[in-house]
């Protein structure tokens, strides 16, 4: 019998679901439990194929826009990424029972932008064009109030209406290092620019990137569990490559692993984006265990204890159900 080559897996911690993702997924699952299917969800609730497919099987129906939803009394959930103000307005006009699963840390950025706007400041949003979180943040204010900046080069060509009346906010799932460079360029060109009271990049993005930075120089390759449209997952792959890891793959499931790149490895880093479930991490460890003699070591970084309660309507229904059962 052929012996399997040894492989040490360095398992990053923290990894996987953050508090905002837990809240969003629980919102859909609780709505399904209380009301039964269907529950409509505008956009993927979080950017993870496994999560979306699992919720579809339970009766969730995903749409890109509200006009795809028929007149209904079923719950309509807004995704964790946040939505432009026009979306809840449209939902109200159609008398939808709307549940807002926007991550509270994204809502914080929305409120910051609104405060800056009321103070007469022009706003720069650091983020990625086309991402739903960016579209949601820009959609909080009238057209032209927010300018999207994606790179340091964008900073150099940006001409504000008044350099003395400028503020910036950021997408919550950016690369910390990229964002730091763009902020430095903004502050160099516009020394009076107003910064957020507290950094907009969320705790989970920061913690997962820091864990990868610790592991990346120690491994021959690194696997990031996450979907290709997940911003925070893609950033983890980039962080690994920048910090000394020779090869990094972003995979949805074990079936997506490119084994041709992993033949001679002795050490493997493994992490998961903030929207990727732990069950897929376990599936990938099993896939490596089928080919290698695996030893798993957890490399611990920050401890996370953040919790966000469900939307108020669901909490009130749960409370009423509990009272009725007593």
Buried (B, 14 or more C-beta within 10 A) or exposed (E): EEEEEEBBBBBBBBBBBBBBBBBBBBBBBBBBBBBEEBBBBBBBBBBBBBBBEBBEEEBBBBEEEBEEBEEBEBBBBBBBBBBBBEBBEBBEEBEBBBBBBBBBBBBBBBEBBBEBBEEEBBBBBBBBEEBBBBBBBBBBBEEEBBBBBBEBEBBEEBEBEEEEBBBBBBBBBBBBBBBEBBBEBBBEBBEEBBBBEEBBBBBBBBBBBBBBBBBBEBBBBBBBBBBEBBBBBBBBBBBBBBBEBEBBBBBBBBEBBEEEEBEEBEBBBBBBBBBBBEEBBEBBBEBBBEBBEBEBEEBEBEEBEBEBEBBEBBEEBBEEEEEEEE
